[in-house]
Amino acid sequence: MSKWLLRGVVFATAMVIVRLLQGVLINASPQNAMWFSITLVAVFTIAVFIWGYVDGGADARRNPDPDRRADLAMTWLLAGLFAGVVSGAVSWIIGLFYKSIYVEALLNELTTFAAFTALLMFLAAVAGVTLGRWLVDRKAPPVTRHDHVGDERADTDVFAAVNAGTPSEDTEKTGPVEIPDQHNK
């Protein structure tokens, strides 16, 4: 199972549980609906952040060179998209049989709710990854680079290529350009 699929399945399941709990709690106490919703989404977000933090720290320890690290942003984006679409579809199916869960039409669940879940997961996980990597990197020794002096800019230094073989002083001056009259044709 790939990394993004594992995270997607875990958090799709977690989001379905959040929505089921939300439905039960709101039906039990409608005046506290906002607090229940905010608290459940915050708990979900904290769980995603913690997993992202662990991912970032483990990746930074495994690969001290930042250029060689895994693309965890794409991993978490795919996981968020998967979790959003799957949890929306599963919630909609549950909503057909269990009327206490708050679901919309299938199209809304697969687009709007999926996008919300994906964005929530992506932002929380990337923040966790960033913090995890930063905490490892600030205590790590400097990375030893195994390349030659000047190679890091050899193919991208545009000014070195342009300035090669040209006189150091500009001898050609520019002046006004005459534009032919367009109306006399």
C-alpha positions in Angstrom: 0.0 0.0 0.0 1.4 3.3 -1.0 2.0 6.1 1.5 -0.7 8.4 0.3 -3.3 5.5 0.1 -2.6 4.5 3.7 -3.1 8.1 4.9 -6.1 8.5 2.7 -7.9 5.4 4.0 -7.1 6.3 7.6 -8.4 9.8 7.4 -11.4 8.9 5.2 -12.4 6.6 7.9 -11.7 9.3 10.5 -13.8 11.8 8.6 -16.8 9.4 8.4 -16.5 8.8 12.1 -16.4 12.6 12.7 -19.5 13.1 10.6 -21.4 10.3 12.4 -20.4 11.8 15.8 -21.4 15.2 14.6 -24.8 14.0 13.6 -25.4 12.2 16.9 -24.2 15.2 19.0 -26.1 17.8 17.0 -29.3 15.8 17.2 -28.8 15.4 21.0 -28.1 19.1 21.6 -28.9 21.4 18.6 -28.0 24.6 20.4 -24.4 23.4 20.6 -24.1 22.4 17.0 -21.4 25.0 16.2 -19.2 23.9 19.1 -19.6 20.2 18.3 -18.6 20.8 14.6 -15.6 23.0 15.4 -14.3 20.6 18.1 -14.6 17.6 15.9 -12.9 19.2 12.9 -10.2 20.6 15.2 -9.5 17.0 16.6 -9.4 15.7 13.0 -7.0 18.5 12.0 -4.7 17.9 15.0 -4.5 14.2 14.1 -3.5 15.1 10.6 -0.9 17.6 11.9 0.6 15.0 14.2 1.0 12.5 11.5 2.5 15.1 9.2 4.9 16.2 12.0 6.0 12.6 12.4 6.4 12.2 8.7 8.5 15.4 8.4 10.8 14.5 11.3 11.4 10.9 10.0 12.1 12.2 6.5 14.6 14.8 7.8 16.4 12.2 9.9 16.5 9.7 7.0 17.7 12.3 4.4 19.8 15.1 6.0 20.2 16.8 2.5 17.0 18.8 1.9 17.4 18.3 -1.9 17.1 14.5 -1.5 14.0 14.4 0.7 10.6 12.8 -0.2 7.9 14.9 -1.7 5.5 14.8 1.3 3.4 17.7 0.0 2.3 15.6 -2.9 1.8 12.5 -0.7 -0.5 14.5 1.6 -2.3 16.2 -1.3 -3.2 12.8 -2.8 -4.2 11.5 0.6 -6.4 14.5 1.2 -8.1 14.2 -2.2 -8.7 10.5 -1.7 -10.0 11.0 1.9 -12.3 13.7 0.8 -13.9 11.9 -2.1 -14.1 8.5 -0.3 -15.5 10.0 2.9 -18.0 12.1 1.0 -19.2 9.1 -0.9 -19.4 6.8 2.2 -21.2 9.5 4.2 -23.7 9.9 1.4 -24.3 6.2 1.3 -24.7 6.1 5.1 -27.1 9.1 4.8 -29.4 7.0 2.6 -30.0 4.6 5.5 -29.3 6.7 8.6 -31.1 10.0 8.4 -29.3 11.6 11.4 -26.1 12.2 9.5 -26.0 15.6 7.8 -25.2 15.0 4.1 -26.0 16.9 0.9 -26.5 15.6 -2.6 -23.9 13.2 -4.0 -22.4 15.9 -6.3 -21.9 18.3 -3.3 -20.3 15.5 -1.2 -17.9 14.6 -4.0 -16.9 18.2 -4.9 -17.4 20.7 -2.1 -17.0 18.5 0.9 -14.1 16.6 -0.8 -12.4 19.9 -1.5 -12.8 21.0 2.1 -11.4 17.8 3.4 -8.5 17.8 1.0 -7.6 21.4 1.8 -7.9 20.9 5.5 -5.7 17.8 5.4 -3.1 19.3 3.1 -2.6 22.5 5.1 -2.5 20.7 8.4 -0.1 18.0 7.2 2.2 20.3 5.4 2.4 22.5 8.5 3.3 19.4 10.5 5.9 18.2 7.9 7.5 21.7 7.9 7.7 21.8 11.7 9.0 18.3 12.0 11.7 18.9 9.4 12.6 22.3 10.9 13.0 20.8 14.4 15.4 18.1 13.1 17.3 20.4 10.8 18.0 23.0 13.5 20.0 20.5 15.5 21.6 18.7 12.6 25.2 19.3 11.4 25.7 21.1 8.1 25.1 19.0 5.1 28.2 17.9 3.2 27.8 18.4 -0.5 29.6 16.1 -2.9 30.0 18.2 -5.9 32.7 20.5 -7.4 33.1 24.2 -6.6 30.9 26.3 -8.9 28.8 23.4 -10.1 25.8 24.4 -8.2 25.4 27.4 -10.6 27.1 26.1 -13.8 24.0 25.5 -15.8 21.8 28.3 -14.4 24.1 31.3 -14.3 22.6 33.2 -17.2 24.9 36.3 -16.7 28.0 34.2 -16.9 27.0 32.9 -20.3 26.0 36.3 -21.6 29.1 38.1 -20.3 31.5 35.5 -21.7 33.6 36.9 -24.6 32.0 40.4 -24.5 33.9 43.7 -23.8 33.5 44.9 -20.2 32.4 48.4 -21.4 29.4 49.0 -23.5 30.6 50.9 -26.6 27.4 50.9 -28.5 24.9 53.6 -27.5 21.3 53.5 -28.2 19.3 56.4 -29.5 15.8 57.3 -30.5 14.1 55.0 -33.0 12.3 56.6 -35.9 8.8 55.2 -36.5 7.5 55.5 -40.0 4.2 57.4 -40.3 1.4 54.9 -40.6 -1.2 57.4 -41.9 0.4 58.3 -45.2 -0.2 54.9 -46.9 
